[in-house]
Structures are given as structure tokens and as C-alpha cells.
Amino acid sequence: MRRLNGKIKIRRKRSKPFKQRNYSTSNIITTIGIVAMAGFVILAIVLECSDKY
């Protein structure tokens, strides 16, 4: 158990800088996802309106 805890601690220390570096990339991915979802909703509304008219 002590060996596993030591490995987990080392992984946590190494993962901290990687998380900070990937924070910007994750924000870009989330923004792209939000924009894609908003665009999909707008397209759905436009298609529904065009079908009604």
C-alpha cells in the first residue's frame, strides 16, 4: 500500500503542470462544443420556422 501511495503522489505532482497546460486546450474544446451546440439549436429553430412557413 505504501508503494501505491508513493506512485499516486508522484502522479499527482506530475499531473499538476499538465493540467495547467491543458486548461487552455480544454477551454478551447468547451467553447467549440458550446458554439457547436448553439449553432445546432439555431439551425433546428430555423428549420422548424421554415417548415411552419
PAZAPA-4460 file (N, C-alpha, C; in steps of 0.05 Angstrom, whole numbers, plus 32768, in hexadecimal, padded with zeros to 4 digits):
% residues 53
    n_x    n_y    n_z   ca_x   ca_y   ca_z    c_x    c_y    c_z   seq   type   mol
   8011   7FE8   8000   8000   8000   8000   8012   8019   8000     1      M     A
   8028   8018   800F   8039   8030   8010   8045   8035   7FF4     2      R     A
   804C   8020   7FE5   8057   8025   7FCA   8042   8031   7FB8     3      R     A
   8029   8027   7FBA   8014   8032   7FA9   800F   8050   7FB0     4      L     A
   800F   8056   7FCA   800B   8072   7FD1   8021   8084   7FC7     5      N     A
   803A   807A   7FC7   8050   8089   7FBD   804D   808E   7F9F     6      G     A
   8044   807A   7F90   8040   807E   7F73   802A   8092   7F6E     7      K     A
   8015   8090   7F7E   7FFE   80A3   7F7A   8008   80C0   7F80     8      I     A
   8018   80C3   7F95   8022   80DE   7F9B   8033   80E9   7F84     9      K     A
   8044   80D8   7F79   8055   80E1   7F63   8044   80E8   7F4B    10      I     A
   802F   80D8   7F46   801E   80DE   7F2F   800F   80F8   7F33    11      R     A
   8006   80FE   7F4C   7FF8   8116   7F51   800B   812E   7F4D    12      R     A
   8024   812C   7F56   8037   8142   7F53   803C   8147   7F35    13      K     A
   803E   8132   7F25   8044   8135   7F09   802B   813F   7EFA    14      R     A
   8014   8138   7F03   7FFB   813F   7EF5   7FF4   815C   7EF9    15      S     A
   7FFE   8169   7F0E   7FF6   8185   7F13   7FFF   8197   7EFC    16      K     A
   8019   8197   7EF3   8020   81A8   7EDD   8012   81A1   7EC3    17      P     A
   800D   8187   7EBF   7FFF   817F   7EA6   7FE3   818A   7EA6    18      F     A
   7FD6   8189   7EBE   7FBA   8194   7EBF   7FBA   81B2   7EB9    19      K     A
   7FCE   81C1   7EC3   7FCF   81DD   7EBD   7FD3   81E2   7E9F    20      Q     A
   7FE4   81D2   7E93   7FEA   81D5   7E76   7FD1   81CE   7E66    21      R     A
   7FC3   81B8   7E6D   7FAC   81AF   7E5E   7F93   81C0   7E65    22      N     A
   7F95   81D2   7E78   7F7E   81E2   7E80   7F74   81F3   7E68    23      Y     A
   7F88   81FF   7E5A   7F81   8210   7E43   7F75   81FF   7E2D    24      S     A
   7F80   81E7   7E28   7F76   81D6   7E12   7F5A   81CC   7E1A    25      T     A
   7F55   81C6   7E33   7F3B   81BD   7E3C   7F27   81D4   7E39    26      S     A
   7F2F   81EC   7E3F   7F1D   8203   7E3C   7F16   8207   7E1E    27      N     A
   7F2A   8203   7E0C   7F24   8206   7DF0   7F10   81F0   7DE7    28      I     A
   7F14   81D7   7DF1   7F02   81C1   7DEA   7EE6   81C7   7DF4    29      I     A
   7EE4   81D1   7E0D   7ECA   81D6   7E19   7EBC   81ED   7E09    30      T     A
   7ECB   8202   7E02   7EC0   8218   7DF3   7EB6   820E   7DD8    31      T     A
   7EC6   81FD   7DCA   7EBE   81F2   7DB0   7EA5   81E2   7DB4    32      I     A
   7EA3   81D2   7DC9   7E8C   81C2   7DCE   7E73   81D3   7DD3    33      G     A
   7E76   81E9   7DE3   7E60   81FB   7DE9   7E57   8208   7DCF    34      I     A
   7E6A   8211   7DBF   7E63   821F   7DA6   7E55   820B   7D93    35      V     A
   7E5F   81F2   7D92   7E53   81DE   7D81   7E36   81D8   7D8A    36      A     A
   7E32   81D6   7DA5   7E17   81D0   7DAF   7E05   81E8   7DA9    37      M     A
   7E0F   8201   7DAD   7DFE   8218   7DA8   7DF7   8219   7D8A    38      A     A
   7E0B   8214   7D79   7E06   8214   7D5C   7DF1   81FE   7D54    39      G     A
   7DF3   81E7   7D61   7DE0   81D2   7D5B   7DC4   81DA   7D64    40      F     A
   7DC2   81E7   7D7B   7DA8   81F0   7D85   7D9C   8205   7D72    41      V     A
   7DAD   8217   7D69   7DA4   822D   7D56   7D9B   8220   7D3C    42      I     A
   7DAA   820C   7D32   7DA3   81FF   7D19   7D88   81F0   7D1D    43      L     A
   7D84   81E3   7D34   7D6B   81D5   7D39   7D54   81E9   7D3A    44      A     A
   7D58   8200   7D46   7D42   8214   7D48   7D3C   821E   7D2C    45      I     A
   7D51   8224   7D1C   7D4D   822E   7D01   7D3E   8219   7CF0    46      V     A
   7D46   8200   7CF3   7D38   81EB   7CE3   7D1B   81E9   7CEB    47      L     A
   7D16   81EA   7D05   7CFA   81E9   7D0F   7CEA   8200   7D05    48      E     A
   7CF5   8218   7D05   7CE7   8230   7CFC   7CE2   822E   7CDE    49      C     A
   7CF6   8224   7CCE   7CF3   8222   7CB1   7CDE   820D   7CAB    50      S     A
   7CDC   81F7   7CBB   7CC7   81E3   7CB7   7CAB   81EF   7CBD    51      D     A
   7CA9   8200   7CD2   7C8F   820C   7CD8   7C87   821F   7CC2    52      K     A
   7C99   8230   7CB9   7C93   8242   7CA3   7C94   8233   7C88    53      Y     A
***
